[in-house]
Amino acid sequence: VQPSNFQRTFQLVPEAVALGLFEGGDVTALVPPNSATTANFKRTHSGSTVSEKDVDLQLTTQTFFRFLLSQLNKELVEIESTSGSASRGMKPTVAVNVVDRVFGFHIQSCTTFLHSGVVEMSATSMQSLTLDLVYPAATQSKSPGKPKTVLTPPKPIIMDNSQFKSFSLVLWSSLQKESYMKGWCSLSESYEPFKQVRSVVSLPQILTLLCGDTKKDVTNKDRLPVATADKSNSPGSSIHSVYWTSKRFTATMKESSSSEDSINVTGKQWLPLEIEIAFLKPTNKPNQSPKEQSQGNKLIISSRITVLDPFLQERYMWVISDGASEILMDEPASIAMALNAPNSPHSSTWVIERFDLQAIVSQILSAEESQILLHVKMPQEVREYREDEKWMLFNDFLVQESDHDEVLSFPPWRHPCVVCFSKRNAGESSQERSLFSPVRPAEASDVIVPESVLHIQSISQVPCIRLVSKSTGAAGEALLPPVGDLIAFDGEFVSVSLEQSQVSSNGQRVVSEEGRQILARMSLLHGGKVFDGSGAIDESGTDNCVSTLLVDDYVLPLEPVLDYVTRFSGIVAEDLNPVVSKHPIVTHRAAYLKLRYFIDRQFIFVGHGLQKDFETANIFVPAHQIRDTVELWRLP
């Protein structure tokens, strides 16, 4: 079964088309031919095509990931807000769905006017599902109002970050975004420059980082040619070469206030396997001024990396950054600085969370064709102990084991797209346990199609067949054949894409593009009860039984039909036009729901060429529910 159902639905989402997520083809050919919005859709999306050469896989992957989470979150909010209380006549409330609980975090903004000193806090926080990495310039000067360092552990190793920017600093800059603009101050009644800081106030279960365009120049953010971008020492170095490759940096050991020893430490990788995020909880005390509330905007990032000390000994160390300075310690900030300790000079309201690297999506650059790789860490259940980190590599149809050295290595031909960190011990609370419980193989019974799909109304003037008892007038599931009975299935198809072929020099016909068909009509029949031809079932007769027509629906095509294949299907254009059709017509979704209903009731389908029909209809039917006469009777 090919993912054509997802592709067809995905291509009809206007936001996806506008973002350029659909590669190739004319999107105006995807609208229903009889849709009332066909003309408007075609006029809006005319010429919306994206060729393979125009697609940057690194940016497109990030855009798709952001779009997918946003779309799922939007649909789940709509479903949950319109069900429950709304169905009982109450005012619908916005529900916190599974996407928000797993990926969502909140950010609050604080605006400080630099002339008058007025501080304004946003009344509400903003929700986000992904985080865009912000890369400070290699020679970034201190901006006005830069916070003083809060890193005061004993005997710190001070890092020189004038040339080297650690992952901790990049993540700090991304979570604690600062921007300088000019705006209206209501207190001073004048336009004046202000600093706006967006601070994190909650953390997700899975922190999703979008890495941006790492081929850009690190100073002026212009796209560099790949050949130049690969040279880390070139005047115009790329973000990839400055940040994502292993770097040798200088650190100063402060043994005492009067002596300083300089040491060289080599980082084996820039991306850490583990991070710690610590921030102060918003106080929100009554009668508290915005300036007092802004004092809580403190953030400390710790990232664990593998380094080689001057004696070439490999060891784990933590790079701790508060945005103003960076230090190297053997423990993260929560331990090295004793955050939340009873006798600690720091506030006791720190939120401290550990995250482990879980997955990386990367782009592989090639002279011929770029491709996408996925590295995923194996679950704890399949690892002997925590440090035994086994990774799996997914490269198209190639799936093989990998190790963390390969995962964390970013040579010039590998550029990061999406990085995911999962919260340590996620799922321990009762609310999270259902989200992170072990995944079992999916079964058909997990998705229950209700009996109400049999009563979906036709969109033409002719109603669909209903199973109604002639004696009692009752309708519903009780009148269906027993579970596991034999029912006959037949489907008719129309072509929406014609086969493209050419004759080679040796006279052979070579197919360059396969044709494609979609379901246009489906019929289901069962024997054993008398059918009087008026849509009612006579349960009194048992001797002279004829076939019972369960379903006979025509399907409204989602795409323009190029060939109705009338000589085989018997279908003409008028049959699929709801205005003039003499047959019941249902939507593509309704047809699939009806067919899925009969599959879930374990009926056994009998027909000729059913395997091919189900494949063309793009629906899976278990082999034990198919009795195909093509397989039963074969010519010698």
C-alpha positions as CSV (number, residue, x, y, z in Angstrom):
1,V,0.0,0.0,0.0
2,Q,1.5,3.3,-1.0
3,P,1.0,6.5,1.0
4,S,-1.1,8.1,-1.8
5,N,-4.0,8.8,0.6
6,F,-1.7,10.9,2.8
7,Q,-0.2,12.6,-0.2
8,R,-3.5,13.4,-1.7
9,T,-4.8,14.9,1.5
10,F,-1.5,16.7,2.2
11,Q,-1.5,18.3,-1.2
12,L,-5.0,19.7,-0.7
13,V,-4.0,21.6,2.4
14,P,-3.5,25.3,1.2
15,E,-0.8,26.0,3.9
16,A,1.3,23.0,2.7
17,V,1.1,24.3,-0.9
18,A,2.0,27.8,0.2
19,L,5.0,26.6,2.1
20,G,6.3,24.7,-0.9
21,L,6.2,21.3,0.8
22,F,4.8,19.5,-2.3
23,E,7.6,18.6,-4.7
24,G,6.7,18.6,-8.4
25,G,3.4,18.5,-10.2
26,D,0.6,21.1,-10.6
27,V,-1.3,21.4,-7.4
28,T,-4.3,22.9,-9.3
29,A,-4.9,19.4,-10.7
30,L,-5.7,18.1,-7.2
31,V,-9.0,19.7,-6.5
32,P,-12.4,17.9,-7.0
33,P,-13.7,18.6,-10.5
34,N,-17.2,19.5,-9.2
35,S,-16.1,21.4,-6.1
36,A,-17.6,24.8,-5.6
37,T,-14.2,26.2,-4.8
38,T,-12.4,24.8,-7.8
39,A,-12.1,28.1,-9.7
40,N,-11.0,30.0,-6.6
41,F,-8.4,27.3,-5.6
42,K,-7.0,27.2,-9.1
43,R,-6.8,31.0,-9.3
44,T,-5.0,31.2,-5.9
45,H,-2.6,28.3,-6.5
46,S,-2.0,28.8,-10.2
47,G,1.6,27.9,-11.1
48,S,2.3,26.6,-7.5
49,T,4.9,24.0,-8.5
50,V,8.2,23.1,-6.9
51,S,10.9,21.3,-8.9
52,E,13.5,19.0,-7.3
53,K,16.3,21.5,-8.1
54,D,14.5,24.3,-6.2
55,V,14.0,22.2,-3.0
56,D,16.5,22.7,-0.2
57,L,16.0,19.5,1.8
58,Q,17.5,21.0,5.0
59,L,15.0,23.9,5.1
60,T,12.1,21.9,3.7
61,T,12.5,19.2,6.3
62,Q,12.4,21.8,9.1
63,T,9.4,23.5,7.5
64,F,7.6,20.2,7.1
65,F,8.3,19.2,10.8
66,R,7.0,22.6,12.0
67,F,3.9,22.4,9.7
68,L,3.1,18.8,10.8
69,L,3.2,19.5,14.5
70,S,1.2,22.7,14.0
71,Q,-1.4,21.0,11.9
72,L,-1.8,18.1,14.3
73,N,-2.1,20.4,17.2
74,K,-4.7,22.5,15.4
75,E,-6.8,19.5,14.4
76,L,-6.7,18.0,17.9
77,V,-7.7,21.2,19.5
78,E,-10.7,21.5,17.2
79,I,-11.7,17.9,17.8
80,E,-11.4,18.1,21.6
81,S,-12.9,21.5,22.0
82,T,-16.0,20.6,19.9
83,S,-16.6,17.3,21.7
84,G,-17.4,16.7,25.3
85,S,-18.7,19.9,26.8
86,A,-19.7,21.3,23.4
87,S,-21.9,18.2,22.7
88,R,-23.7,18.8,26.0
89,G,-24.6,22.3,25.0
90,M,-21.9,23.9,27.1
91,K,-19.4,26.4,25.9
92,P,-16.5,24.6,24.3
93,T,-13.1,24.9,26.0
94,V,-9.7,24.7,24.4
95,A,-8.3,21.3,25.4
96,V,-4.6,20.4,26.0
97,N,-4.1,17.7,23.5
98,V,-1.3,15.1,23.3
99,V,0.8,17.1,20.8
100,D,0.8,20.1,23.2
101,R,1.6,17.9,26.2
102,V,4.5,16.3,24.5
103,F,6.0,19.0,22.3
104,G,4.5,22.3,23.7
105,F,6.4,24.8,25.8
106,H,5.5,28.4,26.7
107,I,7.5,31.7,26.4
108,Q,6.8,35.0,28.1
109,S,8.1,38.3,26.9
110,C,9.5,41.2,29.0
111,T,10.0,44.6,27.4
112,T,12.4,47.1,29.0
113,F,12.4,50.7,27.7
114,L,16.1,51.9,27.8
115,H,15.5,55.6,28.4
116,S,12.7,55.7,31.0
117,G,13.5,52.3,32.5
118,V,9.8,51.1,32.2
119,V,9.4,47.4,32.4
120,E,6.3,45.7,30.9
121,M,5.5,42.0,31.2
122,S,3.2,40.2,28.8
123,A,-0.1,39.2,30.4
124,T,-0.1,35.8,28.7
125,S,2.6,33.4,27.5
126,M,3.0,32.2,24.0
127,Q,2.9,28.5,23.0
128,S,5.5,27.0,20.8
129,L,6.0,23.4,19.5
130,T,9.5,23.8,18.0
131,L,12.5,26.0,18.8
132,D,14.7,27.7,16.2
133,L,18.3,27.7,17.0
134,V,19.9,31.2,17.2
135,Y,23.6,31.3,16.4
136,P,25.5,34.2,17.9
137,A,28.1,35.8,15.6
138,A,31.7,34.6,16.1
139,T,32.8,38.1,17.0
140,Q,29.6,39.2,18.7
141,S,30.1,42.2,20.9
142,K,28.4,42.7,24.1
143,S,24.9,44.2,23.7
144,P,23.7,46.9,26.0
145,G,22.1,45.6,29.1
146,K,23.9,42.3,29.0
147,P,23.1,40.4,32.2
148,K,25.9,39.8,34.7
149,T,27.0,36.3,35.2
150,V,25.5,34.1,37.9
151,L,28.1,31.3,37.5
152,T,30.1,31.4,40.8
153,P,31.0,27.7,41.5
154,P,34.2,26.9,43.3
155,K,37.3,26.6,41.1
156,P,35.7,27.1,37.7
157,I,37.3,26.5,34.4
158,I,36.6,29.7,32.5
159,M,36.1,29.3,28.8
160,D,37.3,31.8,26.2
161,N,34.2,32.2,24.0
162,S,35.4,35.0,21.8
163,Q,36.1,32.4,19.0
164,F,34.3,29.3,20.3
165,K,30.5,29.2,20.9
166,S,29.3,26.1,22.7
167,F,26.0,24.4,22.3
168,S,25.0,25.7,25.7
169,L,25.4,29.3,24.6
170,V,23.5,28.6,21.4
171,L,20.6,27.0,23.3
172,W,20.7,29.8,25.8
173,S,20.4,32.4,23.0
174,S,17.6,30.4,21.5
175,L,15.5,30.1,24.7
176,Q,16.4,33.6,26.0
177,K,15.9,35.6,22.8
178,E,16.8,39.3,22.9
179,S,15.9,41.9,20.4
180,Y,16.3,45.6,20.3
181,M,13.8,47.9,18.6
182,K,12.1,51.3,19.0
183,G,8.5,51.7,20.1
184,W,6.0,53.7,22.0
185,C,6.2,53.9,25.8
186,S,2.9,54.8,27.4
187,L,4.5,56.1,30.6
188,S,7.0,58.6,29.0
189,E,4.6,59.2,26.1
190,S,7.4,59.0,23.5
191,Y,9.1,56.7,21.1
192,E,12.2,55.2,22.6
193,P,14.4,52.2,22.1
194,F,13.6,49.1,24.1
195,K,14.9,45.6,24.7
196,Q,12.5,42.7,24.5
197,V,13.5,39.4,26.1
198,R,11.5,36.3,25.5
199,S,12.0,33.8,28.3
200,V,10.9,30.2,28.7
201,V,8.4,29.5,31.5
202,S,7.7,25.8,30.8
203,L,9.5,22.9,29.2
204,P,8.2,20.2,26.9
205,Q,8.5,16.4,27.2
206,I,10.4,16.4,23.8
207,L,12.5,19.5,23.0
208,T,12.5,19.8,19.2
209,L,15.3,22.0,17.8
210,L,15.2,23.3,14.2
211,C,18.8,23.9,13.1
212,G,18.2,26.5,10.4
213,D,20.3,27.0,7.3
214,T,23.8,25.9,8.4
215,K,25.2,26.7,4.9
216,K,24.9,30.4,5.6
217,D,27.8,32.7,6.4
218,V,28.1,33.1,10.2
219,T,28.6,36.8,10.0
220,N,26.3,38.2,7.3
221,K,23.9,35.2,7.1
222,D,24.3,35.0,3.3
223,R,24.3,31.5,1.7
224,L,27.8,30.3,0.8
225,P,28.7,27.9,-1.9
226,V,29.2,24.4,-0.6
227,A,32.9,24.4,-1.5
228,T,33.5,27.6,0.6
229,A,31.1,26.6,3.3
230,D,33.2,23.5,4.0
231,K,36.3,25.5,4.9
232,S,36.2,26.4,8.6
233,N,39.2,28.7,8.3
234,S,38.1,30.6,5.3
235,P,37.2,34.3,5.8
236,G,33.5,33.6,5.1
237,S,32.9,30.6,7.3
238,S,29.6,28.8,7.4
239,I,27.5,28.2,10.5
240,H,28.2,24.5,10.0
241,S,32.0,24.9,10.1
242,V,32.0,27.3,13.0
243,Y,29.5,25.5,15.3
244,W,28.8,21.9,14.3
245,T,32.4,20.6,13.8
246,S,34.7,19.6,16.6
247,K,36.7,22.5,18.0
248,R,39.8,23.1,20.1
249,F,39.1,25.8,22.6
250,T,41.1,27.5,25.4
251,A,40.0,27.3,29.0
252,T,41.5,29.0,32.1
253,M,41.7,27.2,35.4
254,K,41.3,29.5,38.4
255,E,43.1,27.7,41.2
256,S,43.0,30.9,43.4
257,S,42.3,34.5,43.0
258,S,46.0,35.3,42.3
259,S,47.0,32.5,39.9
260,E,45.6,31.4,36.5
261,D,46.7,28.5,34.4
262,S,45.8,28.2,30.8
263,I,44.9,24.8,29.4
264,N,43.9,23.6,26.0
265,V,40.9,21.2,25.7
266,T,39.7,19.5,22.6
267,G,36.0,18.8,22.2
268,K,35.3,15.5,20.4
269,Q,31.9,16.8,19.3
270,W,29.9,20.0,19.5
271,L,26.4,18.5,19.9
272,P,26.0,17.0,23.4
273,L,24.4,13.7,24.4
274,E,22.8,15.3,27.5
275,I,21.7,18.7,28.5
276,E,20.3,20.4,31.6
277,I,18.0,23.4,31.6
278,A,17.6,25.4,34.7
279,F,15.4,28.5,35.0
280,L,13.8,30.5,37.7
281,K,10.0,30.0,38.2
282,P,7.9,33.1,37.6
283,T,7.0,34.4,41.0
284,N,3.7,36.1,40.1
285,K,3.3,37.4,43.6
286,P,0.4,39.9,44.3
287,N,1.2,43.6,43.9
288,Q,4.5,42.7,42.3
289,S,5.9,45.2,39.8
290,P,6.9,44.1,36.3
291,K,10.5,45.0,37.2
292,E,10.4,42.6,40.1
293,Q,8.9,39.9,37.9
294,S,11.6,40.4,35.3
295,Q,14.2,39.6,37.9
296,G,13.2,35.9,37.5
297,N,14.3,35.7,33.9
298,K,17.4,33.7,34.7
299,L,18.4,30.8,32.6
300,I,21.4,28.4,32.9
301,I,22.2,25.7,30.3
302,S,24.5,22.8,30.9
303,S,25.6,20.4,28.1
304,R,27.7,17.3,28.6
305,I,30.4,16.8,26.0
306,T,33.4,14.4,25.6
307,V,36.7,16.3,25.7
308,L,40.4,15.4,25.6
309,D,42.4,17.0,28.3
310,P,46.1,18.1,27.9
311,F,47.1,14.5,28.7
312,L,44.9,13.2,25.9
313,Q,42.6,11.5,28.4
314,E,39.0,11.2,27.3
315,R,36.5,12.5,29.9
316,Y,33.0,13.9,30.3
317,M,32.7,17.5,31.2
318,W,29.8,20.0,31.4
319,V,29.8,23.3,29.5
320,I,27.7,25.7,31.6
321,S,26.5,29.0,30.2
322,D,24.3,31.8,31.5
323,G,24.6,34.0,28.5
324,A,27.3,36.2,29.9
325,S,30.0,33.6,30.5
326,E,30.8,30.0,30.1
327,I,32.6,27.6,32.4
328,L,33.7,23.9,32.3
329,M,32.8,21.7,35.2
330,D,32.7,18.0,36.1
331,E,29.0,18.4,37.1
332,P,26.0,20.3,35.7
333,A,25.0,23.6,37.2
334,S,22.3,22.1,39.5
335,I,25.1,20.2,41.3
336,A,28.1,22.5,40.8
337,M,26.2,25.5,41.9
338,A,24.0,23.7,44.4
339,L,20.8,25.1,42.9
340,N,17.8,24.7,45.2
341,A,20.0,23.6,48.0
342,P,18.8,24.7,51.5
343,N,21.9,26.8,52.2
344,S,22.5,27.9,48.6
345,P,22.8,31.7,48.0
346,H,20.6,31.1,44.9
347,S,16.8,31.2,45.0
348,S,15.0,28.0,45.8
349,T,12.6,28.3,42.9
350,W,14.7,26.9,40.1
351,V,13.1,24.5,37.6
352,I,15.7,21.9,36.6
353,E,15.2,19.3,33.9
354,R,17.6,16.9,32.2
355,F,17.2,16.0,28.6
356,D,18.8,13.2,26.6
357,L,19.6,13.3,22.9
358,Q,16.9,11.1,21.2
359,A,16.9,11.7,17.4
360,I,18.7,13.6,14.7
361,V,17.5,14.3,11.1
362,S,20.3,15.3,8.8
363,Q,20.9,16.2,5.2
364,I,23.6,14.5,3.2
365,L,25.1,16.7,0.5
366,S,26.1,15.1,-2.7
367,A,27.1,16.3,-6.2
368,E,24.4,14.1,-7.7
369,E,21.5,14.1,-5.2
370,S,21.0,15.1,-1.6
371,Q,19.2,12.8,0.8
372,I,17.8,12.8,4.4
373,L,19.1,10.5,7.2
374,L,17.5,9.7,10.5
375,H,19.4,8.6,13.6
376,V,17.2,7.4,16.5
377,K,18.4,6.1,19.9
378,M,17.1,2.7,20.8
379,P,14.7,2.5,23.8
380,Q,15.9,1.7,27.2
381,E,14.3,-1.7,27.1
382,V,16.7,-3.0,24.4
383,R,19.8,-1.6,26.0
384,E,21.7,-3.5,28.7
385,Y,22.5,-0.3,30.7
386,R,22.1,3.4,30.4
387,E,25.5,4.2,29.0
388,D,25.2,1.5,26.3
389,E,23.7,3.9,23.8
390,K,22.6,2.0,20.7
391,W,21.5,4.0,17.7
392,M,19.6,3.0,14.5
393,L,20.3,4.6,11.2
394,F,17.4,5.0,8.7
395,N,18.5,5.8,5.1
396,D,15.7,5.2,2.8
397,F,15.3,1.4,2.7
398,L,18.7,0.9,4.6
399,V,18.3,0.3,8.3
400,Q,21.3,-0.5,10.4
401,E,22.9,0.0,13.8
402,S,25.1,3.0,14.5
403,D,27.0,4.4,17.5
404,H,27.1,7.8,19.1
405,D,30.4,8.8,17.6
406,E,28.9,8.6,14.1
407,V,25.7,10.2,15.3
408,L,27.6,13.2,16.8
409,S,30.0,13.6,13.9
410,F,29.1,16.3,11.4
411,P,31.7,16.3,8.5
412,P,31.3,18.9,5.7
413,W,28.9,16.7,3.8
414,R,26.4,16.2,6.7
415,H,24.3,19.1,7.8
416,P,21.7,18.9,10.7
417,C,18.0,19.6,10.1
418,V,16.1,18.6,13.3
419,V,17.5,17.6,16.7
420,C,15.2,16.1,19.4
421,F,15.9,15.8,23.1
422,S,13.6,13.8,25.4
423,K,13.1,14.7,29.0
424,R,14.9,12.4,31.5
425,N,12.4,10.1,33.3
426,A,9.5,11.3,31.2
427,G,6.4,9.3,31.8
428,E,6.9,8.8,35.6
429,S,3.8,10.9,36.5
430,S,0.4,9.5,36.1
431,Q,-0.5,12.1,33.5
432,E,2.6,11.3,31.4
433,R,2.5,7.5,31.8
434,S,-0.1,7.1,29.1
435,L,2.0,9.2,26.7
436,F,5.3,7.2,27.2
437,S,4.0,3.7,27.8
438,P,5.7,1.0,25.7
439,V,4.3,0.9,22.1
440,R,2.7,-2.4,21.1
441,P,1.9,-3.4,17.5
442,A,-1.2,-1.7,16.2
443,E,-4.2,-3.8,15.5
444,A,-7.3,-3.1,13.4
445,S,-9.5,-3.2,16.6
446,D,-7.6,-0.1,17.9
447,V,-9.6,2.1,15.6
448,I,-13.3,1.4,15.8
449,V,-15.4,2.6,12.9
450,P,-18.9,3.2,14.2
451,E,-22.0,1.7,12.7
452,S,-23.2,5.2,11.9
453,V,-21.0,5.2,8.7
454,L,-23.6,3.0,7.1
455,H,-26.1,5.9,7.3
456,I,-24.0,8.5,5.6
457,Q,-26.1,10.5,3.3
458,S,-25.6,10.6,-0.5
459,I,-24.5,13.9,-2.0
460,S,-26.6,13.3,-5.1
461,Q,-30.4,13.2,-5.4
462,V,-30.4,9.4,-5.1
463,P,-30.2,8.1,-1.5
464,C,-27.8,5.3,-0.5
465,I,-29.1,1.8,0.2
466,R,-30.2,1.4,3.8
467,L,-30.8,-2.0,5.6
468,V,-34.3,-1.7,6.9
469,S,-36.5,-4.5,8.2
470,K,-39.8,-4.6,6.3
471,S,-41.7,-6.0,9.2
472,T,-40.5,-3.7,12.0
473,G,-38.9,-0.8,10.1
474,A,-35.8,-1.1,12.2
475,A,-32.5,-0.2,10.7
476,G,-28.9,-0.8,11.8
477,E,-26.2,-3.2,12.6
478,A,-28.5,-6.0,13.7
479,L,-29.6,-6.6,10.1
480,L,-26.1,-7.1,8.8
481,P,-24.9,-10.7,8.1
482,P,-23.2,-12.5,10.9
483,V,-19.5,-11.7,11.6
484,G,-17.2,-13.7,9.4
485,D,-19.8,-14.4,6.6
486,L,-18.9,-14.4,2.9
487,I,-19.7,-11.2,1.0
488,A,-19.0,-10.4,-2.6
489,F,-17.0,-7.3,-3.5
490,D,-16.5,-5.5,-6.8
491,G,-14.9,-2.2,-7.5
492,E,-14.7,0.0,-10.5
493,F,-11.9,2.5,-11.2
494,V,-11.2,5.5,-13.3
495,S,-7.8,6.9,-14.4
496,V,-6.5,10.2,-13.0
497,S,-3.0,9.8,-14.4
498,L,-2.2,8.2,-17.8
499,E,0.8,5.9,-18.4
500,Q,3.8,7.5,-20.0
501,S,5.9,5.3,-22.2
502,Q,8.3,5.5,-25.2
503,V,9.8,3.0,-27.6
504,S,13.5,2.4,-27.2
505,S,16.0,2.1,-30.1
506,N,15.7,-1.7,-30.0
507,G,11.9,-1.6,-30.4
508,Q,11.0,-2.3,-26.7
509,R,8.4,-0.3,-25.0
510,V,9.7,1.4,-21.9
511,V,7.3,2.8,-19.3
512,S,8.7,6.1,-17.7
513,E,5.7,6.8,-15.5
514,E,3.0,4.4,-14.3
515,G,-0.7,5.3,-14.7
516,R,-2.8,5.8,-11.6
517,Q,-6.4,4.9,-10.9
518,I,-8.8,5.7,-8.1
519,L,-11.9,4.0,-6.8
520,A,-15.1,5.2,-8.5
521,R,-17.7,2.6,-7.5
522,M,-17.9,-0.2,-4.9
523,S,-20.5,-2.8,-4.4
524,L,-21.0,-5.3,-1.6
525,L,-23.5,-8.2,-1.7
526,H,-24.6,-10.9,0.6
527,G,-26.9,-13.9,0.1
528,G,-29.3,-15.5,2.6
529,K,-32.2,-13.0,2.9
530,V,-34.9,-11.9,0.5
531,F,-34.4,-8.5,-1.0
532,D,-37.6,-7.0,-2.6
533,G,-35.7,-4.4,-4.7
534,S,-37.0,-1.3,-2.8
535,G,-34.2,-1.0,-0.3
536,A,-36.0,-3.2,2.3
537,I,-35.3,-6.7,3.6
538,D,-38.0,-9.3,3.9
539,E,-37.0,-11.5,6.8
540,S,-40.0,-13.8,6.4
541,G,-38.8,-15.7,3.3
542,T,-36.2,-18.5,3.8
543,D,-36.7,-20.8,0.9
544,N,-36.2,-18.5,-2.1
545,C,-33.3,-16.4,-1.0
546,V,-31.6,-13.9,-3.2
547,S,-28.6,-11.7,-2.8
548,T,-28.8,-8.7,-0.4
549,L,-27.2,-5.6,-1.8
550,L,-25.4,-4.1,1.2
551,V,-23.6,-1.2,-0.5
552,D,-23.7,0.2,-4.0
553,D,-22.1,3.6,-4.0
554,Y,-20.4,5.8,-6.6
555,V,-17.4,7.7,-5.3
556,L,-16.8,11.4,-5.9
557,P,-13.3,11.7,-7.3
558,L,-10.8,14.0,-5.5
559,E,-8.8,14.6,-8.7
560,P,-9.8,15.4,-12.3
561,V,-10.6,12.2,-14.2
562,L,-8.6,11.7,-17.4
563,D,-10.2,8.5,-18.6
564,Y,-13.4,6.9,-17.3
565,V,-12.5,3.5,-18.8
566,T,-16.1,3.1,-19.7
567,R,-15.6,0.0,-21.8
568,F,-14.5,-1.8,-18.6
569,S,-16.1,0.1,-15.7
570,G,-19.3,1.1,-17.4
571,I,-18.9,4.6,-15.8
572,V,-19.5,7.8,-17.7
573,A,-18.9,11.4,-16.6
574,E,-22.6,12.0,-15.6
575,D,-22.4,9.1,-13.1
576,L,-19.9,11.0,-10.9
577,N,-21.6,14.4,-11.1
578,P,-23.8,14.9,-8.0
579,V,-26.0,17.3,-9.9
580,V,-27.2,15.0,-12.7
581,S,-26.2,11.5,-11.5
582,K,-28.9,8.8,-11.2
583,H,-26.8,6.9,-8.6
584,P,-26.0,7.5,-4.9
585,I,-22.7,9.3,-4.6
586,V,-20.5,9.5,-1.5
587,T,-17.3,11.2,-0.7
588,H,-13.9,9.5,-0.9
589,R,-13.7,9.5,2.9
590,A,-17.2,8.0,3.3
591,A,-16.5,5.2,0.9
592,Y,-13.3,4.2,2.7
593,L,-15.1,4.3,6.1
594,K,-17.8,2.0,4.9
595,L,-15.3,-0.4,3.4
596,R,-13.2,-0.3,6.6
597,Y,-16.3,-1.0,8.6
598,F,-16.9,-4.3,6.8
599,I,-13.2,-5.2,7.1
600,D,-13.3,-4.7,10.9
601,R,-16.3,-7.0,11.2
602,Q,-14.1,-9.8,9.8
603,F,-16.2,-10.4,6.7
604,I,-14.6,-12.6,4.0
605,F,-14.5,-10.8,0.6
606,V,-15.1,-12.9,-2.5
607,G,-14.4,-11.7,-6.0
608,H,-12.2,-11.7,-9.0
609,G,-8.8,-9.9,-8.9
610,L,-9.5,-8.6,-5.4
611,Q,-5.8,-8.3,-4.5
612,K,-5.3,-5.9,-7.4
613,D,-8.5,-4.0,-6.6
614,F,-7.6,-3.4,-2.9
615,E,-4.1,-2.3,-3.9
616,T,-5.5,0.1,-6.4
617,A,-8.1,1.4,-3.9
618,N,-5.1,1.7,-1.5
619,I,-6.7,-0.1,1.4
620,F,-5.2,-3.0,3.3
621,V,-7.3,-6.2,3.8
622,P,-5.8,-9.1,5.6
623,A,-5.0,-12.1,3.4
624,H,-7.3,-14.5,5.5
625,Q,-10.3,-12.2,4.6
626,I,-9.8,-12.6,0.8
627,R,-11.1,-15.3,-1.4
628,D,-9.8,-14.3,-4.8
629,T,-11.1,-16.4,-7.8
630,V,-7.9,-15.5,-9.6
631,E,-6.0,-17.7,-7.1
632,L,-8.7,-20.3,-6.8
633,W,-9.0,-21.2,-10.5
634,R,-6.0,-20.9,-12.8
635,L,-5.6,-21.9,-16.4
636,P,-3.1,-24.8,-16.9
